[in-house]
Amino acid sequence: MQIKKFVAQTLREATEKMKDEFGTEAVILGTRVIEADLKLGIKKMFEITAGIEDEGESEAKVKSLSKSKINLHPQKSFEEELNEINNKIYSKAKTPSIKASSSDKQPAKIEPKGGKLELESELKEIINTLVQKEVQKTIITEVLDQLKKYQHLLTRENLESYTLSCLSSLLSTSDFELKPQKKTKTVVLIGPTGVGKTTSIAKLALIAKIIHNLDVGLISVDTYRLGALDQLRIFSEVSHIDMLAAYEPHEMPELMKKFSKKDIVFIDTAGRSPQNVNQLKKNLEFVKNISVDETMLVLSATSSTRNLIDTAGKFKMFNYGSYIFSKIDESVAHGNILNLVSSTGIPVVFLTNGQVIPDDIIAADSDFIAKLIYSDKISK
């Protein structure tokens, strides 16, 4: 397989370069934005990684090319690359259990001494850490109450593990089912402006196609934002995923009819300010007359707890069932995720940690999020 990167100042120009050299049979392996560095005189650029099969490749290998991923290494087999991206998305979050065991060696006695515990200084450090991570005081109190239940097992060596276990128990996550069904599955992504809805849809669409081998359709109702349609249309072209656009709410049933044979259809709504109720209701008009199986609210992990709770409340009219937290790689503290999930009871389904499609997305796992909150570290 021939693999090459195409770089240009716009995504469209990079796409044209790819088509000029590889033709229409090229397989899109990934896209990313190369950020500007004014000191070095580097402008913001767009990079497409694409591949095309060599002449004489077998039909089976050609088929496997459609399942390739971003940043493919020419020396790796397609099976290895596919397993790698699958592990990045689905296995990365499945960390070894952080729940402490009663078999921990030589538990220290934590009997009260003058009303204080032997591990008082360590517990204070735990509290300070959670405060720095912007975890709300009510949740910190709940964590401490849980730790008290395990006083007879706590040691300086396992205190952090028990703390992580407590945090994990307060986090709700859910799985996103991606498999062929008798009818088309319809998934709607909603959210405020600038949170990365369109990029998230692109990631999910490619995951559904290259990992789960589903027939995918895209519908955009984001016809207001300048360039929004072009962004998704270019992605659909280079990834060979069918796309339609709805300009008025009454067009939606007909578009869904056109995609009636698809396994899954993702609907990209326009980003709206949660403070503009009329705009939110306009978005709702596009989806209320079609059958929707899942609605996900995309939120930025860089937002404050107050803003997250306000946004979650304003978008409740869409009856969403899960959260996608974007930009976890840009946030300096992640306690806000726990604060929102704890207050609403709505689970997290995905986390995104970059702009690379489809690599930079992680299936949500409570243990992984607990470690993220406590350490602010994302293993690459």
N, C-alpha and C positions, 0 to 999 in steps of 0.2 A: 504493500500500500504506500502511495505517495502522501506525505503529510507536510503541510506548509502553513506558516502563519502569514496573514495579510493584515497590514496596518495602514490606517488612513485617518484623516481628521474627522470623518463621519462614518457611522456604521454602514450607510448606503455605499459610500465610496469603497470601503473595505469589501463589501459584498460584491460589488462590480468587479473589483480586482480578482476576487476568487473565481467568479464566473468566467472572466476573460481567460484565465489560465487553466482552470479545471473543467469549465463547462457546467451544464445544468445537472450533471450526474454527481457533482461533489456532495460529500456528506459533511454536514456541520458538526464539528467536534466540540466547539465551545466558543464563547465570546468573553471578553473582559475589557475593562476600561483602564488605560494606562494614564495615571494621574499626572497632572502638569507639575513641572518643577521649573519655576521662573528663573531661579539662579542658574540653572543649566540650559535655559532657553528651550525647554521641552514643553510643548503644548499638550493639552489633553488629546489623547489619541484612542482609537478603537481598534481592537485586535480580534480577528477571527482565526481560529484554528480549524482547518478543513483538511479533508482527505479524499482520495479517489483511488479506486482499486486499480492495480496493474493489469495489463492485458493478460488473459489466460488464467485468471483466478477462477476457481471453481464456483459453481452457483451457491454452494453452502457458505463459502467465505464471503461472497458478495452480500448474502443475506445477513451475515454477522456484522458487516460494516455498518448496517443501519442501527446497530446497537452500540456503536463506539462512543467514547466519552471525551470530554475536554482534556487537553494536555496529554494526549496519548503518546506513549513512548514507542518509537518505531521498532524496538527490539522485543517488545512484549507481545504476547499473543492476545487476540481479541477476548478470549475467555478470561485471561488474567486481568485485562483492563476493566472488563465488565464486573468481575468480582471485586475489583478495587473500588470502583465507584459505589457499588452496592454496599460495601463495608463502610465507606465514608459516610453514607447517608443513614443506613439502618443499624450498623454495628457500633459505630463510634460512640453513640450515646449509651449503649448497653454496657456500662462499666460493671466491674465486679461488685457484688452487693456490698453496701457500706454499713449494713446493719450489724451491729456488734453481737458477738456470741457470748453466752453465759459461761463459755469455757475459757474466757480470757484469764491469763495466768495471774495468780496472786492478787485478787482484787483488794484495794485498800479499804480500810474501814472509814466510813464517812460519818461517823457519829458526831452529833452536835457538840461543840465545845464553847460554852458561854453563848449559845445561840448561833454560832457560826460553824461552817463546814470546813473540814481540812483542806478542801480544794477551792476555798473561797477566792484566792488570787487567780487561779486558772479559770474559774467561772467568770470572774470580772473581765478577764482577757477575752473570753468568748463573747461576752456582752458587748465589749468595745468593738470587737471585730464586726459583729452583726450591725451595730449602729453605723459603723463606717461604710458598710455595704448597703445602707439605707433601708434596712429591714425595719418595719414599724414596731413600736414599743409593745403593742398588744401581742404581736407574734413572738417577739423575744421573750415575753413573759410566758407564753404558751410553751415555748421551747424549754425554758427553765423548769416549768411545772412537769414536763415530760421527763427531764433529766432527773428530777427528784425521785421519780418512780424507780430509777435504776441506781440509786445511791449505793446499794450494797455491791454493785458490780463496777462502779466507776474507778478508774485509775488515771494517773496523769498521762499514761500511754494511750488509753483508749477513749479519753474524753472527747477528742475531736471526732472520732468515728461515731460515737453516740450522738453528738450534736448534728452531724451530717444526716444521720438516720432520722432524727427528729424533724429536720428541715424537709427531708424527702417525704416524710409521712404527711406533710402539710401541702404538698404539691400534687395537683391533679393533671394527668396527661392522658392522651388517647391516641389510638392508632388510626391511620388513614388507610382504608381498605382499597386496594387497587387490584381488582381481578374482574374478568369478564362476567357480566350478569345478563339476565334475560332482557333487560331494558337498559337504555342509555342512562348512565349516572351523570347527574348535573351538579357541578360544584361552582359556587359563586364566591369570589373574593371581594371583600369590601374593606374600607378603611379611609383614614384622612389622607390629605395630600402629602406626597413625598416620603411615604413609608416603604415603598418598594413593592407595591402590589403587582405591577406588570412583570418585574423581574421574578417575583415569587411564582407567578403563574407560568412563566417560561420554564422555571426549574421543575415545577410539578408536571408540566406537560411532557418535558423530555424524560423525566423519571418514568412516567406512565408508558411512554413509547419505547425507550431503549432498554429499560429494566423489566417492565411487566408486559411488554409486547402488545400494548393496547392500541386500538384505533382511536386517535385523539382528535377532537375538534376544539377550536377556539372561537369565542364570540366576544367582541369588544363593544362596549357601550360608552367607552371613553372617547367621544367624538368632540369634546370641548377643549381638552388640553392640547396645545400646539405640539404636533409631532407625535402624539401618543399613538395614533393609529399606525403611523409609519413605523414606529418602533416595534410594535407587535407584528405588523405585516412582514417586515424584513425578517424577523425571527421565524415567522411561520414559513416563509419561503426557503430560508437556508436550512431549516430543520424538517422540511417536507411535512408540515402539519397544516391541515386545512383551516382557514380562518374566514369568518364572516363579521360584518359590522352592522350594528343596529343604531339608526339615527333617531328613531322614535319608538316609544314603548310598544305600540301596536304591532311593530315588525317582529317582535321576539317569538311569538308562536310559530310563525312561518319559518324563521331561521332554525328553530329547534326541529321543525319537521324535516328540513334539509339534512340535519345531522342525526336523524332518527336511527340510522344504522351504526352510528359510532358507539364505541364502548364507553367513552367518557367525554364530556364537554365541559371546558372551563370557561367561565364568564368573568371578564375583567371589567369591573365597574369604574366609573370616574372617581378620582380622589376628591373628597368633599370635606370642607371644614365642619367639625362637629357642632360648631356654633350656628351654622346656617341650616336650620331645620327644613326650610323650603327646598334647598338643594338635595338634602338627604331624602326627602319624600319623592323628588324627581327621580333619583336613582332607584328608589323602591318601586316606582311605576314600571321599570324595565323588567323586574323579576317576579312581581307578584302574580302575573297571569300565566306563569309557566311552572311546571313541576320542578322543584329544587330539592335535591337530596342532601346537600351539605352546604352550609354557609360558614366561611371562615373570616374572622376579623383580623386584619393585619395591623400590627402596632409596632412602633419603633421602641426598641429597648433603651434608647437614649432619652425617652420622655420621662418626666417626673411621675411619681405615683399619683399625684393629684390630677395631672393631665390624662393619665391612662384611665383612671376611674371615671373621669368626666366623659372621655371619648367612648369608653365601653358603655356607659349609660345612654349617651345620645344615639349610638348605633343599635341599641337594643331593638328598635323597631324592625330590624331585619331578621330578628329571631336567630341569630348566629349561634353555632354550637361549639365553636372552638377558637383558639387564638393561634396566630403565627406571630412570633416575635422576631422582627428583623433587626439587623445592625447590632447583634450582640458583640461583634468585634469592635464596634465604635463606642460602646458604653463603658464608662469607668466604674460603674456599680450596677449590680443586677438584682438587688433586693426588691426593686419595684415589680419584678415579675411575680415573686412570691406574694407581695402585697396585693396585687390585683387578683391573682388566682384564688388566694385565700378569701378575699372579700366577695367575689362573685361566684365561686364554685365551678367556673367554666374551665375546662381543661386546655392545656397547650398541646398542639399537634405537631408543630414544626418550629425550629429555630433557624434563622439564616445568619451566616457569618462572612459575607462577602458578596461580590458581584459575579463570580465565575459561575457559569451555567453549564451543567446542573450541580456541580460539586458542592458549592457553598450553602448547603442546607442539611440540617440534622433532624432526624426523627426524634421527637421529644421523649425524654426519659427522666423520671423524677430524681433518680440518683445523680444523673449527669447535671441537671439544673441545680441541685443542691450543692454540688462541688463547684459549679460555675459561680453561684452566689457567694460561697464562702471564700473562694480563692481568686475569682475574677480571671481565671486562666482558661483558655480554650486550646485544647491540644490539637495540633495540626496534623 
